[in-house]
Amino acid sequence: MQNELAKKAENELNARIKQFQKLLKNEEEKIKFYDGICGSEILVRLELFLPSANPDMFVDGIILYMNDTGKIVDAEYYFKELEEGAITRIADEDLKVVRELFQDEFSLEIE
């Protein structure tokens, strides 16, 4: 199921890129496209490099995603050992812990 969804997403992305390329060539169509966008959301990505006992062997960290009000809305954990690494989404119950620890440490000001 996951591979099917990934393939579908890749196909949709390719179709969108072709659409975007056409829009770049036609100002009127580009404006119509902009007018049809349902909405947008600001999401800021903040990467925290966590202290490591042996940074030459491995590094890890937290990627915080904050909305335009500065609220942490999602987070991921990454681990990199030598040349290989992995990223995993932080589950909702663990996200509460991450929010509690980091929410007041970072502020976001958008002008």
C-alpha positions in Angstrom: 0.0 0.0 0.0 2.8 2.4 1.0 4.7 1.8 -2.3 1.5 2.4 -4.3 0.9 5.7 -2.6 4.5 6.8 -3.1 4.2 5.9 -6.8 0.9 7.8 -7.0 2.5 10.9 -5.3 5.5 10.7 -7.7 3.1 10.6 -10.7 1.1 13.6 -9.4 4.2 15.6 -8.7 5.4 15.0 -12.2 2.1 16.2 -13.6 2.2 19.3 -11.4 5.7 20.1 -12.5 4.6 19.9 -16.1 1.6 22.2 -15.3 4.0 24.7 -13.5 6.3 24.8 -16.5 3.3 25.7 -18.8 2.2 28.3 -16.3 5.6 30.0 -16.5 5.1 30.5 -20.2 1.6 32.0 -19.9 1.0 35.0 -17.6 -2.8 34.9 -17.9 -3.0 31.2 -17.0 -0.6 31.8 -14.2 -2.8 34.5 -12.7 -5.9 32.2 -13.0 -3.9 29.5 -11.3 -2.9 31.8 -8.4 -6.6 32.9 -8.1 -7.6 29.2 -7.8 -5.3 28.4 -4.9 -7.5 27.4 -2.0 -5.2 28.8 0.7 -1.7 28.6 2.1 -0.1 28.1 5.5 3.2 29.2 6.8 5.2 26.4 8.4 8.6 27.1 9.7 11.1 24.2 10.1 13.6 24.5 12.9 16.3 21.9 13.2 17.9 21.2 16.6 21.2 19.4 16.7 21.2 17.5 20.0 24.3 17.0 22.1 26.2 13.8 21.2 28.7 11.9 23.3 30.5 10.9 20.1 29.6 13.3 17.2 32.2 11.6 14.9 30.2 8.4 15.1 26.6 9.6 15.2 24.5 12.7 15.3 20.8 13.1 16.1 18.3 15.8 16.4 14.8 17.1 16.4 13.1 18.9 13.5 10.4 21.1 14.8 7.6 22.4 12.6 6.0 25.6 13.8 3.0 27.5 12.4 2.8 31.2 11.9 1.9 31.8 15.6 5.0 29.9 16.7 3.2 26.8 18.0 4.9 23.5 17.4 2.5 21.6 15.2 4.7 18.6 14.3 8.2 17.2 14.9 10.5 14.5 13.5 13.6 12.8 15.0 16.6 12.1 12.9 19.6 9.9 13.5 22.7 9.8 11.3 25.5 7.3 11.8 28.5 7.8 9.6 27.0 8.1 6.1 23.6 6.6 6.7 20.6 8.1 8.5 16.9 7.9 9.2 14.1 10.3 10.0 10.9 9.3 11.8 7.9 11.3 12.7 7.4 11.9 16.5 4.1 10.2 17.6 1.4 12.4 19.1 2.0 11.3 22.7 5.7 12.0 22.4 5.0 15.3 20.6 3.4 16.5 23.8 6.7 16.0 25.6 8.6 17.8 22.8 6.2 20.7 22.9 6.5 21.0 26.7 10.3 21.0 26.6 10.8 23.3 23.6 7.7 25.4 23.1 8.8 28.3 25.3 12.5 28.2 24.2 11.9 29.5 20.6 9.9 32.4 19.4 8.7 33.2 16.0 8.2 36.8 14.7 6.8 37.2 11.2 6.5 40.6 9.6 
